[in-house]
Amino acid sequence: RAVVIGAALQAENLSLASSRNSLLIDVLPLSVGMELYGGIAEKIIMRNTPIPFSITKIFTTYADYQTGMQFHIVQGEREMVQDCRSLARFELKNIPPMKAGRAKIEVTFAIDVDGILSVTAKELRSGVEQSIEVKPQYGLTDAEVEQMLMDSITHAKDDMQTRALVEARTEAEQ
């Protein structure tokens, strides 16, 4: 009912002569992020962010002398990758071997006006770069998006506890 009322108000707003300069803004329905060590889903672009949008973050290697990094791009509001929707995978190869934490990997997530997600990973010292473009092959229905949001609320406490446990375990291993 709320959606119908909102749509009617928006239609009225667009049809009025005084609002010819109105702008309808698309937003991201679910957060987009990537998998961290231990299966944690790190949200990079949060849900309801207006698109187009771009953000860059710096990540590093987990193991000594690591020469590659796997990137798993996911969508959803849950804390663990297994509970999110997988969008794409790619690998950054030929990272110069360094101690864990020394390599700096610049990861840029960009969503254009057509909803196409581009992810680029670049090792800053060597300039080695790899990217992937994720075109929407199939979208989620409104019901599926709503279910994913409800699941994130229902399981929020358990998800946060699981994430904290995985983070503590990972930190102890390092």
C-alpha positions in Angstrom: 0.0 0.0 0.0 2.8 2.4 0.9 4.5 1.7 -2.5 1.3 2.4 -4.4 0.8 5.7 -2.5 4.4 6.7 -3.1 4.1 5.9 -6.8 0.9 8.0 -7.0 2.5 10.9 -5.3 5.5 10.7 -7.6 3.3 10.5 -10.7 1.4 13.6 -9.5 4.6 15.4 -8.8 6.0 14.6 -12.3 2.7 15.6 -14.0 2.5 19.1 -12.4 3.7 21.9 -14.5 5.5 23.5 -11.6 7.7 20.5 -11.1 9.3 20.1 -14.6 12.7 20.1 -13.0 12.0 17.1 -10.8 14.5 14.3 -10.8 13.9 10.7 -9.9 17.0 9.1 -8.4 17.8 5.4 -8.6 19.3 3.8 -5.5 21.0 0.5 -4.9 18.4 -1.9 -3.4 20.9 -4.1 -1.5 24.5 -3.5 -0.3 27.4 -4.7 -2.6 30.7 -5.8 -1.2 33.4 -8.5 -1.2 34.5 -11.5 0.7 37.2 -11.1 3.3 39.3 -13.9 4.8 37.1 -16.2 6.8 34.0 -15.8 4.7 33.1 -12.4 6.1 31.0 -10.2 3.7 32.5 -6.6 3.8 29.9 -4.1 2.5 31.5 -1.6 0.3 28.5 0.2 -1.2 25.6 0.4 1.2 22.0 -0.2 0.2 20.0 2.9 -0.7 23.1 4.7 -2.1 22.1 6.9 -5.0 23.6 5.7 -8.3 25.8 6.4 -10.2 28.4 5.9 -7.4 32.1 5.1 -7.0 34.2 4.3 -3.9 37.8 3.2 -3.5 39.2 1.3 -0.5 42.6 -0.1 0.4 43.1 -3.7 1.3 46.2 -5.8 2.0 47.5 -9.4 1.8 46.8 -11.9 4.5 49.7 -14.3 4.1 53.5 -13.7 3.7 54.8 -13.6 0.1 51.3 -13.8 -1.3 51.4 -13.3 -5.1 47.7 -13.2 -5.9 44.3 -12.3 -4.4 40.9 -13.8 -5.1 38.0 -11.4 -5.2 34.5 -12.6 -4.6 31.9 -9.9 -5.2 28.6 -10.3 -3.2 25.3 -8.6 -2.7 23.2 -8.6 0.4 22.8 -7.4 4.0 24.0 -10.4 5.9 27.5 -10.6 7.6 28.7 -13.8 6.1 29.2 -14.5 2.4 27.3 -17.8 2.5 24.2 -15.8 3.3 24.6 -13.3 0.4 24.1 -13.5 -3.3 27.3 -14.2 -5.3 27.8 -11.7 -8.2 31.3 -12.4 -9.6 34.8 -13.7 -8.9 38.1 -12.6 -10.3 41.8 -12.8 -9.4 44.6 -10.3 -9.1 47.8 -12.1 -10.1 51.5 -11.2 -10.1 51.5 -9.2 -6.8 55.2 -8.7 -5.8 56.0 -11.1 -2.9 56.0 -9.2 0.4 55.3 -9.8 4.1 51.7 -10.0 5.0 50.1 -6.6 5.3 52.8 -4.8 3.2 51.1 -4.9 -0.2 48.5 -2.2 -0.7 45.6 -3.2 -3.0 43.4 -0.4 -4.1 39.9 -1.7 -4.9 37.4 0.5 -6.7 33.7 -0.3 -6.9 31.7 1.8 -9.4 28.1 1.5 -10.4 27.0 3.5 -13.5 23.6 4.9 -14.3 22.6 1.6 -16.0 23.3 -0.4 -12.8 26.5 -2.0 -14.2 29.0 -2.7 -11.5 32.7 -2.4 -12.3 35.3 -3.6 -9.7 39.0 -2.8 -10.2 41.8 -4.1 -8.0 45.3 -2.5 -8.4 48.5 -3.3 -6.4 49.9 0.2 -5.8 53.7 -0.5 -5.8 53.8 -2.6 -9.0 50.8 -1.2 -10.8 49.4 -4.7 -11.5 45.7 -4.3 -12.1 42.7 -6.5 -12.8 39.0 -5.6 -13.2 35.6 -7.1 -13.9 32.3 -5.8 -15.1 29.1 -7.2 -13.6 26.1 -6.7 -15.9 22.7 -7.5 -14.4 21.9 -10.9 -15.9 18.9 -11.4 -13.8 17.4 -9.1 -11.2 15.8 -9.9 -7.9 12.1 -9.5 -7.6 10.8 -7.0 -5.0 9.7 -10.0 -2.9 13.2 -11.5 -3.0 14.8 -8.1 -2.0 12.3 -7.8 0.8 13.0 -11.4 2.0 16.7 -10.7 2.0 16.2 -7.5 4.1 13.9 -9.4 6.5 16.4 -12.2 6.9 19.1 -9.7 7.7 16.9 -8.2 10.5 15.8 -11.7 11.8 19.4 -13.0 11.9 21.2 -9.8 12.9 22.3 -10.9 16.4 23.5 -14.3 15.3 25.2 -12.8 12.2 27.1 -10.3 14.3 28.2 -13.0 16.8 29.4 -15.2 14.0 31.3 -12.3 12.4 32.9 -11.4 15.7 34.0 -15.0 16.3 35.5 -15.3 12.7 37.3 -11.9 13.1 38.7 -13.0 16.5 39.8 -16.3 15.1 41.5 -14.7 12.1 43.2 -12.1 14.3 44.5 -14.9 16.6 45.8 -16.9 13.6 47.7 -13.8 12.4 
